Amino acid sequence: MSGKPLVKIGDIVNAEHDEYHRGAHPHVRPGDGDLHLRVTYLPKDASVWGGEWLSLRGVEMPPGEPEKPEMPFVVRRRALPGHVPDWPPVIPGPSGRNGHA
């Protein structure tokens, strides 16, 4: 882990439609277009959370439109500003790493 938090209050999250859901469990709706969100609330354990999805609250900032009211979202880890992908990526192949035996 790099020491940088996955996400902080005030961060801007930019997520594609398949990287977020609107609402909170059990009333979530799939994303419908790109999301530009200013984070306003995080759960206490957000800095150590290791799952694929994170629940948070934020204010949606649609380009060219007024901000929308704060609401809950569920966002994929890979869309969060502090996400660092695994490196090097695993490439399928006979050796399991780069395809060369």
C-alpha positions in Angstrom: 0.0 0.0 0.0 1.4 3.4 -1.0 0.3 5.3 2.1 -2.0 7.6 0.0 -5.6 7.1 1.1 -8.0 5.6 -1.5 -10.3 8.6 -1.2 -10.7 11.6 1.1 -13.5 14.0 1.8 -13.3 16.7 -0.8 -11.8 14.5 -3.5 -13.3 14.5 -6.9 -14.3 11.0 -8.2 -14.7 10.6 -12.0 -16.3 7.3 -12.7 -17.7 5.7 -15.9 -21.3 4.2 -15.9 -20.1 0.7 -14.9 -18.0 1.9 -12.0 -20.7 3.2 -9.7 -24.3 2.8 -8.5 -26.6 5.5 -7.1 -28.2 5.0 -3.7 -27.5 2.7 -0.7 -28.1 -1.0 -0.1 -30.7 -2.3 -0.7 -31.9 0.5 -3.0 -29.2 0.9 -5.5 -29.6 1.8 -9.2 -26.9 1.3 -11.9 -24.9 4.3 -13.1 -26.3 6.1 -16.1 -23.4 8.0 -17.7 -20.2 9.3 -16.4 -20.1 10.5 -12.8 -18.3 13.6 -11.5 -18.7 13.5 -7.7 -17.3 15.6 -4.8 -17.0 13.3 -1.8 -18.7 14.6 1.3 -18.8 11.5 3.6 -16.8 8.3 4.0 -17.2 5.4 6.3 -14.7 5.3 9.2 -12.8 2.3 7.8 -12.5 3.7 4.2 -8.7 4.1 4.5 -8.2 0.3 5.0 -11.1 -1.0 3.0 -10.0 -3.7 0.6 -13.2 -4.8 -1.3 -14.1 -4.0 -4.8 -16.8 -1.4 -3.9 -16.9 1.4 -1.4 -20.1 3.2 -0.1 -19.8 7.0 0.3 -21.8 10.1 0.0 -21.2 13.0 -2.4 -22.5 15.9 -4.4 -22.8 15.1 -8.1 -21.3 17.8 -10.4 -22.7 17.3 -13.9 -20.7 19.3 -16.4 -22.5 22.5 -17.4 -25.3 22.0 -14.8 -25.8 23.0 -11.2 -24.6 20.6 -8.4 -27.2 18.0 -7.4 -28.1 17.3 -3.8 -25.9 15.1 -1.7 -26.8 11.4 -1.9 -25.2 8.0 -1.4 -23.2 6.2 -4.0 -21.4 2.9 -4.3 -18.2 3.3 -6.3 -15.7 0.7 -7.6 -12.3 0.9 -6.0 -10.5 1.4 -9.4 -12.4 4.7 -9.9 -11.2 6.2 -6.7 -8.4 8.9 -6.9 -6.0 6.9 -4.6 -6.3 3.6 -6.4 -3.0 2.1 -7.6 -3.4 -0.9 -9.9 -1.5 -4.1 -9.2 1.8 -4.0 -11.0 3.0 -5.7 -13.1 -0.3 -6.9 -14.5 -0.8 -10.6 -14.9 -0.7 -11.6 -18.5 -2.2 -15.0 -19.3 0.1 -17.5 -20.8 2.0 -20.7 -20.2 4.3 -19.2 -17.5 1.4 -17.3 -15.9 3.3 -14.0 -16.1 4.1 -13.0 -19.7 3.3 -15.9 -21.9 7.0 -17.0 -22.4 8.1 -20.4 -21.1 
